[in-house]
Amino acid sequence: MMENLRELKALLKRIEFTYAAERLSIIHQLQDKIWDQLEVKDEELQSLLNDLASDLNFYERVEIDSDENLGYYGDEKLFKLIAAVQTKIEAHLSNR
């Protein structure tokens, strides 16, 4: 399980440091890992990860296409979501 969380952390970092045009493929990898391969015993962390995976469906790489009234968002909110999840994962890993 800890190895899976480390892999998630690596994917989150890749999303942050990848050009927007290439970011969606990494986002899909992250979603697949969360939904299909990851099982965390910490219910709060699992819920946060599931929420992130669902929220990522509303990411639009071109800010002009993001319509927050419809729930879509751009890079600024994406990076805030990622930072929050990274903090939770790091706390979980350090407690082990």
Summary of the structure (lengths in Angstrom):
residues: 96
radius of gyration: 13.2
end to end distance: 11.0
largest distance: 42.3
contacts: 250
relative contact order: 0.16
helix: 78%
strand: 2%
